[in-house]
Amino acid sequence: MNWIFLILGGLFEVAFASCLGKMKETTGNATIMWGAGFLVCLIISMGLLIKATETLPIGTAYAVWTGIGAVGTVLVGIFIFNEPATFWRIVFITTLICSIIGLKAVSSH
């Protein structure tokens, strides 16, 4: 169950990073709403990470959490914010995904 909390926490990390991206594109009340979304997603993400580390090793949990956040944020950048999908970005995101899978595979929990 804690792996599910960790994955969900990583997805909320993607959400709070995405809110930051939207904040820089907006003004006025929209910026405030995206900022509120950022804070809510941040709190949920951290709470899920804390819950996951009750049984998972902190090194593994933190690496997987940030890895999910990094991969997800790059994909959101490519598909939502029209950032470039260069060959090397795809190569390094793929290696990051393989590393996350590897950490899960060798985890003792």
C-alpha positions in Angstrom: 0.0 0.0 0.0 2.9 2.4 0.7 4.1 2.1 -2.8 0.7 3.3 -4.0 1.0 6.3 -1.6 4.5 7.0 -3.0 3.3 6.9 -6.6 0.4 9.1 -5.8 2.7 11.5 -4.0 4.9 11.6 -7.1 1.9 12.4 -9.3 1.0 15.2 -6.9 4.5 16.5 -7.3 3.9 16.6 -11.0 0.7 18.6 -10.3 2.4 21.2 -8.1 5.2 21.7 -10.6 2.6 22.1 -13.3 0.8 24.7 -11.3 4.1 26.6 -11.1 4.3 26.5 -14.9 0.8 27.8 -15.2 1.4 30.5 -12.7 4.0 32.1 -14.8 1.6 32.2 -17.8 -1.2 33.9 -16.0 -2.0 37.2 -14.2 -4.4 38.4 -11.5 -6.9 35.9 -10.0 -5.8 33.1 -12.2 -2.3 33.3 -10.8 -3.7 33.2 -7.2 -5.8 30.1 -8.1 -2.8 28.3 -9.6 -0.8 29.3 -6.5 -3.5 27.8 -4.3 -3.4 24.6 -6.5 0.4 24.5 -6.0 0.1 24.7 -2.2 -2.7 22.1 -2.0 -0.8 19.7 -4.3 2.5 20.3 -2.4 0.8 19.5 1.0 -0.8 16.3 -0.4 2.4 15.2 -2.1 4.5 15.7 1.0 1.8 14.0 3.2 1.8 10.9 0.9 5.6 10.8 0.9 5.6 10.9 4.7 3.1 8.1 4.8 5.1 6.0 2.4 8.3 6.4 4.4 6.6 4.8 7.4 7.6 1.4 5.9 9.8 2.2 2.9 13.5 3.2 3.2 13.8 7.0 3.0 16.5 6.8 0.3 14.4 4.6 -2.0 11.2 6.5 -1.3 12.7 9.9 -1.9 14.5 8.8 -5.1 11.3 7.2 -6.5 9.2 10.2 -5.5 11.5 12.7 -7.1 12.0 10.5 -10.1 8.2 10.3 -10.7 8.0 14.0 -10.3 10.9 14.6 -12.7 9.6 12.3 -15.4 6.1 13.5 -15.1 7.1 17.2 -15.1 9.2 16.7 -18.2 6.3 14.9 -20.0 3.9 17.7 -18.9 6.4 20.2 -20.2 6.6 18.5 -23.6 2.9 17.8 -24.0 1.3 20.8 -22.3 3.9 23.6 -22.3 5.3 22.7 -25.7 8.9 22.2 -24.5 11.2 20.5 -26.9 11.3 16.7 -27.0 14.9 16.3 -28.1 16.7 13.0 -28.5 18.8 13.5 -25.4 15.9 14.5 -23.2 14.1 11.3 -24.2 17.2 9.2 -23.6 17.7 10.6 -20.1 14.1 10.4 -19.2 14.1 6.8 -20.3 17.1 6.1 -18.1 15.4 7.8 -15.2 12.3 5.6 -15.7 14.6 2.5 -15.8 16.2 3.7 -12.5 12.9 4.1 -10.8 11.8 0.6 -11.9 15.2 -0.8 -10.7 14.8 0.8 -7.3 11.4 -0.7 -6.9 12.7 -4.1 -8.0 15.6 -4.2 -5.5 13.6 -2.7 -2.6 13.1 -5.0 0.4 9.6 -3.8 1.0 
